[in-house]
Amino acid sequence: MKTKIDVENLSIVDVIGHKLRNAIIEGKLAPGEQLIEVDLAQTYDASRNSIREVLHLLVRDGLATSIRHRGVFVRKFHVDDLQDLYTARRTLELHAVHSSPPPSRSLLNKMARNNKQAERALAKEQWQEVGSLSLMFHQLVVSMLGSKLLDEFFLTLCAQLRLVFFAGPDEKIVQAPLWIDWERRIHQHLCDGDIAQAEYELAQYLDASETALSKVVSTYQNSGLK
């Protein structure tokens, strides 16, 4: 699920940065993959100075790591990173449900379409697509706040979470039908105007998600299999 970019109001550096972030969210760039300056300059028809600036921003945003004399690599996340990620998720998502005006019919319909797509991807065992659509659902939740600044922050957070999904040897280990079912229930409570129950379900979802991801990351980080 790509996030649309208003290229007219962004510099070439910001446009390329958004495209690379989307590539991470979609699972097209994996942790540890090297971001080669000359290749990116050719791919995006940009100067190497612009690409250097893009890579600097990715490092600043916690999506890449710069290793002296070696280059820039897509960041690998560890179990110790999860607490910070989920603290930020809870702060934004629960606040969005608790404090926002009732979601518009248009937004609720977007959530419904997203969940249907996730169900189809699950049926086909397209695990990366399932993960991307799950992240999109939560982006739509945060969009209830009506803040472009918070939307941008949460997109970067989603890219970081996407990299956590790579912790196991197969993303099937991370994605499961229960997450889609949970997101469907959250959506239904929002449709019903039952904000308290939507907030409760979301809080339970985030707790369970953090626990499940921590287990996966710990298992493969400690075993050295990943």
Order of alpha helices (4+ residues) and beta strands (2+ residues): alpha-beta-alpha-alpha-beta-beta-alpha-alpha-alpha-alpha-alpha-alpha
